[in-house]
Amino acid sequence: MNRSRHRNWNRVDAASLARWIVLTAFLALAGLSYVYLTLQLYHLGDRKKALENDLASLRTQNDVASVQIAALTSRSALQRRLKEGYLKMIPISEHNIVRLTMPAPPNGEDAIQPVANQPAGR
């Protein structure tokens, strides 16, 4: 009688146990992966928002700088600074100015005349 009770007392289905362990490990790994990827998505969203704010700030600074450049390089601003003595400018003398003119087209035998309606291949 002792033997029959001893045989039935320690029976475990090893295949079923292994299947449940693998299934549990897979579900645990899938859950941890989901949590990790969700946190990554959250942190990357925060980083994206911060970079967008920085970009907007830089664009605003760029616009302000463009307005300042336009204001400081306008003709009236330069004339005002010249009157204040901030800029030292002297007028360009006439002998330092170089003027370029287009030469007149020749009117003789050497002139190139346009040819109209010339057939191709000649």
ABEGO torsion letter per residue (X at the ends): XAAAAAAAAABBBAAAAAAAAAAAAAAAAAAAAAAAAAAAAAAAAAAAAAAAAAAAAAAAAAAAAAAAAAAAABAAAAAAAAAAGABBBBBBBAAABBBBBBBBBBABAABBBBBBGBBBGX
